[in-house]
Each structure stands twice: as C-alpha cells, then as structure tokens.
Amino acid sequence: MSFLYPLLLVVAVVVTGAAIYAYLMVQRRRAAALAAAGFGTMVGGGVRRHLPYALLLAALPIMLVGLARPQAEVSVPRVSGTVLLAFDISNSMSATDVAPSRLGAAQAAAAGFVEGQPDTVDVGVLVFGDQALLTQEPTDDHAAAVAAIQRVKASGGTSLGQAILVGLSTITGKPVSVDAPAATDLGYWPSATIVVFSDGEETGGPDVQAAAELAAAAGVHIQTVGVGTAQGGTVEVDGFQLGTALDESLLTSIAQVTGGTYHAAGDAAALADTTRSIDLRLTTQKEPLELTAPFAAAALLLLTLGGLLSTRWHGRIV
C-alpha cells in the first residue's frame, strides 16, 4: 500500500496519541472529582462508560489515514498486446475461389477484426511475397492500420518464413535470422501475436518451420488463417493460367509449432467469422486503486456508532 500524502500518517499518529492522552486526563479528573465529592471509586459500568468514546477515538486515525489518500496496486485483467497482421500478396491470392478474391476477402475480414479491437491492442500490418515488408508499425491508431490493409495488392511468390522473420524483428526490435538461431536472443514476448492470412502455397525463402520455432522460443503465437478452398481456382501469371489451391497442412503446422491455431475459412463470410474467433491473450496490468472511500466509510460508521451509544447511555456525545 502507498500513500499520496504520507506526512498525514505522522499527523494521524500525533493527533490520535494526543486525543487518547486527553481522554485519559479527563477520566482522571472525573475520578478525582468523584472522590472529592465522597463517591470514592464508584464509576459505574466500564463498557458503557468507555465504549462510545473508544469508537469515536478509533474513527480519528482511520479518517486521517483516509485523508493521506491510500492506494493499493491491483491486477486488472485486460486484452492487450501487439497483433501483426501478415498478408500473403502472392499471385495466387488473386484467385476468385473466395469472392471477390482471396486477398480481397482477407482484407475485408482483417479490417473488421481491427475495428473490433480495444485501444489497448496495437495493430501492425506487413505484406509478404518473395520478400516481406512492414507497411504499418504496430499502433493503437486502428484507422491507420485499416488504411494499410486496404492498400495491399497481390503480386509475386510466397515466403511464409520471411513473413515470420520480419514479424519477429518488428516485435522484438532486433534483426532475426534462421541462420544462427542459437545466437539470437529475442527475449520473451507472450503478449504478441502474428496473424497470417495466406493460402499456404510456399514458393521459397527461409525455412518456415525454423522461423516458426524461433517464434515459439520467443513466446510469440502465430495464428494462421487459410484463405481459399481445397478445390482451388486459377490465376493468370505472365499470360499463363495456373491452378492454385489452399494448403491447410503447412498453415496448421506453423500454428501448432507456436501454440497457435489454424483457422479454416472457405468463403468471405466464413473468413470474417474466423477473424472474430482469433484469441487474443488476456493479460494483467498493475493499476493503482484509491482506498480513500473505504477508510472514510469505516470512520463514518465508527463515528455514528460512537455518537449513538454516547447519546443513548450518557445523554451527550462528548
């Protein structure tokens, strides 16, 4: 427990001590007056005589401690942390087996996901094809994150491993590579999550499993969202028609390595439902809780009881 005005605690001790001393002096004088009047030590019932004033005296230090503004730190649960939304922008994401396209459906669902987050969650956006690029630093300005999502365009190949490495670099603030993972001290980031929107068709780049293991060692969960259908579709690349289908096995494996979950989404509506089901971890934060009101209530209760008993038993308050 801490106090906003700790000097009032000294005042509370001094004033309470003085009040007790004054009460004892008054009792001695009353006893002396009774003895001088020939009543000897006849003072009546001890409880009735002293209890009302004891209650009044007890209220004094409690009231003064309340004025010192006591505060306690309590653990308040809240959804917080950092979420990086990683968008696969390879050519296969332009397939229309999910309307209006895989990438378009992912953008719409992700934008709705961002808009539903509390301001305690910082959201960043990165895109990945053959390489990965952070297009929006994690921010509590969710409108900026949505704007970055809406600017995403499809082109190139797919490197899920590169996406994970850039995501980890953003979260940890350090360059991350799979070439020397043992020498990379990333720290532990349990409040960070990477959400990957992809059809899972890997075309090259760093070892995706090794990258996922680095994320797991850093405490970063990866949630994967499969965009597309098992039946697949076709896309045109350099004048050629290429078939493309959702690869759920790779996306499932990435998520499982990090303790995350794979979310299947077969159409735009299902994809929106999928993003709403992504679990953000509940964390706790220490926040000060002022205790002035409870102290004031306790002091008021004692003052009221003391006053009522004193009036009932002695016909006066003091």
N, C-alpha and C positions, 0 to 999 in steps of 0.2 A: 504494500500500500504506500502511496506517496501523497504529499500534501502540497497544494498550490501556495499556501501561506503557512509554512512550517513554524514561523515565530509565534503564531497564535497557540501552538501547543504549549509553549513556555508560559504564555499568559493563562492558559487553561489550568496548568498545574499551580501557578501562583494564586490565581483567583479562587480556585477550589480549596486550596490549603487555607487561605485567609478566611473563606466562608465557614469552613469546618471549625477553625480556631475561634471565630466569632460566636458560633453556635455553642461551643463548649463553655466559653466565657459567660454567655447569657445564662446557661444552665447552672453554672456555679453561683452566679449572683442570685438566681431564683432560689437555689438551695440555701444560700446564706440568709436570704430574706425570710424564708420559711422558718429556719432555725431561730432567727432573732425574734420571730413572732410566736415562738413556742410550739411550732408544729414538728420540730425535730427533723427527722429524715423522711417524713411522710410525703412521698412524691407521687403516689398513685401508680397505675399500671405502666410498665416500661414500654411495651409495644405501642399502646395508644398514644403515649406521650412523645415517642421519638420517631415512629414510622413516617408520619406525614412529612416531617422536616427532612428525614433521610431521603425520601423520594424527591423532595424539592432540591436538595443538595446534589443528588445524583444526576438530576437533569442539567445542572450547570455545566459540568465538564463535557457532557455529551453535546450540548448546544455549542460550546466553544470549539470543540473538535470539528463539528459540522461547519462552523464558520471558517475553519482552516482549509476548506474545500478538499476533503479526502478523495483520492482517486485510486481505483484498482484496475489492473490490466486483465482483461478478459479475452478469451479466444473466440473470435467471431467467425463463423463459417461463411465462406463466400466462394462463388465461382470466379476464379481469377487466373491470370497467367498469360501466356503467349500462344497464339494459334497462327501457324503459317499455312496458307492455302497454296498448294503446289499444283499448277495446271499443266497437263500434258498438251503441248501445242504441235505435236507431230501431225503429218499429213493425214494419218488415219483418223484423227479426231474430227475431221470434216465429214466423216461418213454420216449418213442420214438414217441409220437403223434406229436411232433415237432422235425424235424431232425436237427442234428444227435441224439440229446436228448434235453429235456427241459433245462438242465443245460448247455449243450454244446452250444445251440443256445443263451442262455442268456450271456454266456462268450464271444462269438463272437461279439454280438451286443454291449455289455458293453465295450469291448476293442476298438471298433470303436468309441464309444461315447467319451471315454477318449482321444483318439488320436486327436479328433476334438476340444478339449477344449483349450482355451488360457492359457498361463502360469500363468495368474492371478487367475486361479481356482486351489485350492488344492484338490486333489482326494485321498480319503482313501477307503479301502476295508475291509469289515467284512463279516464273514460267520455265518450262524445260522442253527442249527438243534434243538436238545433238549436244547442246550445252544448256546450262541453267543460268537464269538471271533473276536477281531480286528486283522487282519493279515497284514495290512499296514496302518501305521499312515498317516493322510492327508498330502500330499506332492505335491510340484509343479514338482517333478520328475515323469512325467507321464509314463515313461518307467517302473519305479518300480511298479507303480500301475497296469499296464498291466501285468507285470510278476506275481503279486499277484493274479490277476484274473485267469490267466492260470493255477495256482496251485490248484484251487478249485476242490474238489472231493465230490461226493454225498454219504451220509450215515446218518442213524438215523431218528429222528422225526422232528417236526416243532414247533418252538415257535416264532411267529411273535412279541409277546410282548417283549421277551428277546432281540430280534434284535433291536427294537426301543430303549429300555433302554440303551443298550451298545452304540448305535449310539449317544444318547443324552449325555452319560457320556464322549464320545470321543470329542464331540463338545464343551461341557461346561467345561470339565476338573474336573467334580465333580461326585461322585457316585450318581446314580439316581435309585430310587425305587418307585414302586406304593404303597407301604405300608403306607408311610407318605408323600403324595404329597404336602400337605399344608405347611409342614416344609421344603420343598426343594426349596431353592432359586436358580433357574437356570440362572437368568438373561434373556436377550432378544437377540436372535441370528438370525436376519432376513436374513443374507447372507448365512445361512447354509441350505442345502437340503439333505435329505436322500432319496435315490432311492432304492426301494425294488424290487428285482426280485424274484417272487415266484409263485407257482400255487395256493396259498391261502388255502391249506389244513392244518389247525391248529390242532395239536395233544396235546397241553397242554402248560403250562407255565404261566407267569404273564398275567393278564387281558390285552388283546391287546387294547381294547377301552380306558382303563385308561392310558395306555402308550401313546397312540395317543393324548389324551387330555393334557398330560404333554408336549408333543412336541408342540402342538398348543399354550400352555401358554408361551413357550419359544420362540415362533416366528419361529420355525423350520418347514418348509414344508416337507411333505412326499409325494413323487411321487411313485406310485406303478405300476409295470409292470407285467401283468398277463402272465405267461409262460405256455402254454398248450392249450388244446382245450376242449370245452364243451363235446365233445364225449368221450374224455379221452383216456386212454390206460391202460396197465397192467405193473406191475413191479414184480420182484421176490424177496421176502424177506424171508430168512431162509427156502428156499425150497417151499414157498407158492406163488401162483400167486394172486396178489392183484390189484383190479381195482382202478384207480385214475383219477380224472377229475378236470378241472380248476374251482375254486370257485371265481367268479368275485365279488360277493356281499360283502364278507369280505374285499377284497382289495380295492373296491370302497369306502366302509365305512371308512377305515383307512385314505385314501387320503382326503376325504371330511372333516373329523374332523379337519385336519390341514390346510385346504385351498389349498391342492394339487390336483392332478388329477390322475385318474386311466387311464392307457394306455393298451388297449387290443392288444394282438399280437397272431395271430393264427399259424404262421409258422416262419421260420428263417428270411425270407426276410421282413416280416411284423414287426418282432421284431426289426430288425435293423432300419427300418423306425421309429418305436416307440421311440427308444432311441434318434434319431435325433430330435424328436419333443418335448422332455422334455425341459421345460422352466427354464433357469437359470435366477435369478433375476438380473436386471440391477441396479447397484449401482453407486454412485458418489464418487469421491475422490478429495480432495483438492490438487491441484498441482500448483507450482509457475510458473507464466508466466512473462518472462522478457519483459519490455516495453522500452528498450533502443532504438530499431529501430523506433517506432513511434515518440519518442521525437527527435531523430536525423533527421527524415524526416520533422517534423514540423519546426525545427531550420533551416534546409537547405532551406525549402520553404520561410521562412521569410527573410533569407539572400539573396536569389535570387531575391525576390520581391523588397527588400530594395535597392539592388545593381542596378537593372534595372531602378527603379524610380529615384534614385540619379543620375545615368548616363544620363538619358533622360532629367531630369529637370535642373540639375546643371552642367552637363558635367564632373562630377567626382563622385567617390564613397564616399570619405570622405571629 
